[in-house]
Amino acid sequence: MPLRRTDSRPLGCHREIAGRTPRFDGWTTPQMVRQPAPKTWKDSAMYKVTRLLHSADPSDEMTTAMIVKRLAAAAESTGARRALAARTLPGVRNGGDVLVHLQFRDAAEWARQREVVDEACAEPAIGHIDGVEYETAAGDRGGRRREAAPPGVYRTLLLRVDPAAGPGQVSRFEHGTLQMPVHIPAISAWQLSPVRHAVGTAQWTHVWEQEFTDVDGLLGAYMRHPIHWAHVDRFFDPECPEWIVKDRICHSFCAISAPIIDTAPEIAPTARES
């Protein structure tokens, strides 16, 4: 059976994710490499690379497993500070069959190592790739709860804000997004970042990452919370005047056994709207 289902429905169907919580019997073991101890914000500026690999035949689980192993080996050889290669879990939307996430000291380090990753992604069994490159920095765009339980799920959302949107509109969208950890305790870590380079279906502008203890925290507490479907979702809905997130989103998540989002421990911030 395929690990996920993708579709080409308009972005206004974004809210439907909350109503289709999938059932599954267990976790897919991720291929994890190089997980250093968490750093403080002062030391945690990183250049991050995410690739969502869409299998040419999603029903071929053996081939998908081989892709995961190949990408995990490639990631290991790069010496990335943090790296993850894992099958996505049921319920992703346009999120691929394999999620790859790498963290480097800076863009120059990635440039020296990217050839091996690009070669691994050139596998004929991979039909399509969506991806982003971005930098993290100190500030109020990310955090981790001090007493959060160990994470079990990593989620990333790739999206494109309309370039015609004004600074005030973009600020309200970002502010609303960063208010979610304030109201949703299930989010144990989070990061909102602007995209530096985009690959795939759209010219992605933002990456919204979270960690959760389990999948119910994402598909239940997060997706069904009023701040999500009644406040933030208006930026995704073509029927709302505030609609600025265009094209299809990539909603992807996978199992993890250690933290991926590199932030200093802190409680949920109160984001300021400028």
N, C-alpha and C positions, 0 to 999 in steps of 0.2 A: 504494500500500500504506500502511496506517496506520503512524505512527511508533512507536506503542506499543500495548500491550494492557493493559487494566485488568480487574479482576475483583472479586468481592465475597466471596471466600473468607475464612474466619476468620483472625485474626492468627497462629494457630499455624502457618500455611503460610509465615511470614516466611522461614524458613531455605531454602525452595525456590528463592529468588532465586539462591543460589549455584550451583545445578545447571542453570541455564538461561542460560548465557552466550550472548548473541546474536552473530551474525556480521553485519558490515556493511562496506561498501566505503570509507567515508570520513566525514569530519566534516561536520556541518551548520554553516555559517558563522554565528556568533552576531552579533547586532546589538549592538555595544558602544558605550557613550557614557560620557564623563567618567570617566576612570581616573586619578586623581591618584597621586603617588608614595606608597609606603607610609609610614604614620605610626608613631610610637612609641606604646606603650600609654598613656602620659600624655595623648596627644592623640586617642586613637582611640575614645573612647566615642561610639557612634553609635546612632541610632534606625533600625532596619532594617525593611523591608517586603518580604515575599515573596508572590507570587501565582502559583498553578499553574492555568493556564487549560486547561480541557478543551473541545476543539472539539465542536460538535454533530455534525460529520461528520469523524471522524479520517482518513478516506480522501481527503478533499479537500485535497491538499497546497497547491494554489494559494491557497485561502482561508486556510490556516494561515500561509502566507508573508505574506499581507496583514495578518493579525493581528499577526505579529511586527513588521512595519514600522510599523504603527499604534501599538503599545505602545512601540517604540523612540523614535518621534517624541514621544510623550507624556512619556516619561521624560526625554528631552533638554530639553523645555520646563520641567520642574520645577526644573532646576538641581541635581539630586541630586549628592552628592559622588561616589558610585559608582552605576552603573546597568548592568543587564544585561537584555536581552530576547532570548531564543533558543529555537529548537525544542529539545524534549527529544530525547534519543538513545534508540535501541531498548533495551529492557530495563527501563524505568521501571515502577513499579507504583503505580497510582492517582496518578501523577505529572504528569498533564496532557500536553498537546501543546506548550504554550509555557510557559517558566519566566521570570518577571519578578522581578528583585531590585533594590531601591533602598536607598540609604543616605543619611540626612539627619543634620544636626547634632543635632536633637532632635525630640521629638514635635510641638512647636509648628510647626516648619518643615514637617513632613509635613502637618499639618492645613491649612496655608495652600496646599499644592500638590496635595492628594489629589483634588480635584474633577476635574482634567484626567485623572488616571489612572483614576478611577472611570468617567468618561465613555468612555474608550477601552475599558475592560473591559465596557461595556454593549453591545458588538457582538452582534447576534443570532446570529452564527455561533459564539459562545461559549456552550456549554451549561451549564457548571458551573465554579465557582471554589472552590479551597481556598487558604487563605492565613493568614499570621501577621504580627504586628507585635511587635517585641521590641527590647530594648536590650542592648548589650554593655558590659562594664565590665572594669577591670583585675582580674587574678587568675590562677588556675591553670586556667581553663576554656577556654583557647584558646592557640594558638601556631603558629609556623612554623619549619620546619627551616632552619638558617642556610645550608646548601649544597644546598638542594633545587633540582631542575631546574625550568625554567619550567612552570607548571601548564597542563594541557590540558583538564581536566575539573573542573567544579564540581558537587558533590552536596549536596542538602539532604534531610533526613528530618524530616517532621512526625509527631509522635506524641502520644498522650494517656495520661498516667499516671492510674490510678484514684485519684479524690479520697479514697477510703477507705484508701489506702496510708499507712502510718505514716512519720514522718520518717526513721527508720532504714532502712526499705525503699527510700525514694526516694534516700537518701544512698548506699546500696550500688549502686543502679542507676547513678547519676551517676558514682560512683567507677569502676565497671566500664567504663562508656563511655569515660571519660577515660583509662583504662589502655590503650586500643587503640593510640593513637599511640606509646606506649612500645614496643609489640611489633610494630607493623606499619609498617615504613619507607616503604611505598608512600604513606602519608598524609603529604603535604607541608605541609598547614596544616589547622587544625581549630578548631571553636568549638562549645561546648554552651551554649545560652541558654534561660532561661525565657521563656514567651510572655506578652506583655502583652495582646494582642487576637487572637482567632481568628476565622476565616471558613471556612464550608464544612461538610464532612461531620462533623467532630467538634470538641469544645472542646479544641483542641490545647494541650498544656502545655509541651512542649519542642521545640527545634529543634536538630538535630545536623548541622553543616555540615563538609564536608571538601573539600580540593582534591587532585587526583591528576595525575600527569604524563600518563597516558593511561587509557583505559577498562579496560584489563587490570588496572591497579592497583586499581580499584574492584571489578570483577566477578570478578577472580581473587584477587589477594593479600589484599584486604580481606575479601571475602565468604567465602573459603575458609579463612581463618586460624582455628586452634583457639580463640583468645580470643574470636572472634566467635560461632562456632556452638556452642561448648561452655561458654562462660562468660556472655557478654552475652545470648545468645539465650534463656536461661532466663527472663528478665524478659518476653519476648514470647510465651512458650509456655503455652497454657492447661493443658497437662498437667504443668507444673512448679509446685511450691509457691511459688516466687518470682514467679509471674506477676503483674505490675502494669500492663503496657502494654496498654491495652484498645482496642477498636474497630480499624478499619483504619488502617494507616500510609500515609503518602504518601512514597514513595521516588522521588525525581526527580533527574535529572542532565542536564547539557548541556555542550557544548564551550565553552571560554573561551580567550582569547588573552592574558589578563593576570590577575593575582591579584584575587580578589573578597573573600576573607576578610581583614578589616582587623586584622592583629595585628603586633606587633613580632617580628622574627626571633629565634628561640630554638630550642633542642633540645627534644625531647619531654619533657614534665614527668613527674615522679613524683607523681601525684595522691594526696592524702591522704584516707583514709576517716574521716569523723567519726561 
